[in-house]
Amino acid sequence: MVSWLITGSNRGIGLGFVHKLSADPANVVFAVTRNKSTSTDLLELESRLKNVHVLQADITDVPSLRNVAKEVEKVTGGSLDVLINNGAYLNQERADYTIEMYPVIIIMIPVMERKIFLTKTAGNFFNVNVLGVIKTINVFLPLLRKASQTSLAKVITIGSAAGDIEFAVKGNFDFSVPYAISKAAVNMATAKYAARFKGDNFLFLSLAPGVVNTRPDLPEEVQKEIFGLYIERFQAGYPEWDGKLITPEESVTAMLNVVSKLTANDSGKSLSQHGDSKKWL
């Protein structure tokens, strides 16, 4: 039995992971969502499959994460083989703003027990996409440590080409500023974990999913409004890219293929769904 825990599992890529992994009865899948009562797709899977467990937590809320860890312990005996940090904050408001367009400082929030000044939007991105991931990893570390005694424990954080410095320049990616900065920061957090647990049978990886159509349910004209700017800019920088968005299922299949081939020597890397640190599209 291989145990997998996926945050942000109620739709899109997260739900794709749950579908793909639960299809193998040798896996036990813990699907974590912020609101269990409204996660109808997950609950339907749980009702049909014995290896799916739907649990509720907010990745920024440590007590709720600890409650989930206790439930995982009951099923696995105290271990967790793979943690997939998929939960993230992505707000399309101001997504087309470039960096000089952001307003002056408007709010002060606590970060890592110190006070720093950020816009409200930027604060949300950092709190979820960076601190939320760190909190989640730290809560589940004891379970991952136990798994690492017999096999390679894996912590996969769903990253983004947005967090790659070279891609930002070549891909004309001057928008989605707070999101991109948060993804660059979580890449460094991944590297810090890799450095800390080097030699301890751990793999910490930032893995980008590709350009994924996470909202196929929306009308085509709405999808064009959401993804149009991304396609236009990326194709200008990478004319060889066909501009096609992949499905969550295609993305998940590609990413799991990458994960299956990696070893502890790959810990700390930031890779694409192709298993490459340069080919992002």
Secondary structure, DSSP 8 states (H G I E B T S, - for coil): -EEEEESS-SSHHHHHHHHHHHTSTTEEEEEEES-GGG-HHHHHHHHH-TTEEEEE--TT-HHHHHHHHHHHHHHHSS--SEEEE-------TTTT--GGGS----EEEEETTEEEEE-HHHHHHHIIIIIIHHHHHHHHHHHHHHHHTTS-EEEEEE--GGG-HHHHHHTT--S-HHHHHHHHHHHHHHHHHHHHTTTSSEEEEEE---SB---TTS-HHHHHHHHHHHHHHHHHH-TTS----B-HHHHHHHHHHHHHH--GGGTT-EE-TTS-SS---
